[in-house]
Amino acid sequence: MTKADMPLVSVICLCYNHSKYVVEAIDSVLSQTYANVELIVVDDASTDNSQLIISECINEYPQIKFIPLSKNVGNCKTFNIGWQASSG
């Protein structure tokens, strides 16, 4: 089965001041054996350096969709923003 034959799975990763853990979370998704994965990282206006760290990850993995929010809106709304941007 080729990647094109596999259903697309969207993974939405929420981040708010998780600079210590965001790289580990991204690496975990990208290291899965299922090939047809869309990773969307939504940062809910972190006040630490999470957005910088995520941007550095995107330099290495440009297939990651990154949505940095300028205003903190909370988990539910942040997830819905990621969900609306998903294709899987």
N, C-alpha and C positions, 0 to 999 in steps of 0.2 A: 504494500500500500504506500503510495507516495504522499507527501505532505499535502498536495492539492486534493487528495481523496479523503483526507481526515477532516472532521469538523473542527472549526476554529474554536479554541477555548480562550476566553478573555479572563485575565487575572487582574484584579484591581487592588493595588497596594496603596493604602492610606498612610500618610505620614504627618505627624505633628510633633516636632521636637524629638525625633527619633534618630538623631545623627549617629548614635552608637550602634544602631541596629539596621539601618536602612540598606547598607551594602549587603549585609548577610541575607536580608529578605529578598533583595533583587537577585543575588547569586543563587538563592534557593530556587526561585522560579525558573531562572535561565538554565539551571542544571538538570531540570526534569528531562526524562527520556521521551516524553510526548513532544512531537516536533512542531505541531501547528498551534503555537501559543502566542497570544497578544498580551503584552504586559503594559498596563497603564498605571503610572505612579502619580497620585494626586497629593500634593503637599498643601496642607491646610494653614498656610501662612505661618510656618515655623519661625520662631525667633532665635533658634540656634543656627548652625551652619548646615542643616539638612538639605536645603535647596542647592547649595554649592556642591555638596557631596553627590546628590542625585545628578546634577549637571555633569559632573566628572564621569559618572557611570554612563551617561548618554554618549559622551565622547567615545567610549569604548564599545558601547552597544547602541548604535543609532536606531535600532528597531523599537526601543522603548519609547512609549508615548509619555511625555511628562507634562502635567498640568500644574503649574505653580499658582496658587491662589494668593491674591494680595491682601485678602481679609479673611480672618478665621470665621468659618461658618458652621463648624461642628461636624461630627462623624457622618450623620445621616445625609446631610446636604452634600458633603464632600464625596461620599460614596455615589450618590445620584449623579453628580457631575462626571465621575469616572464611568459609571454605567452608561450614561448618555453618549460618551465618547467611544464606547466599545462596539465591536463588530461581531463578536462571537456569541 
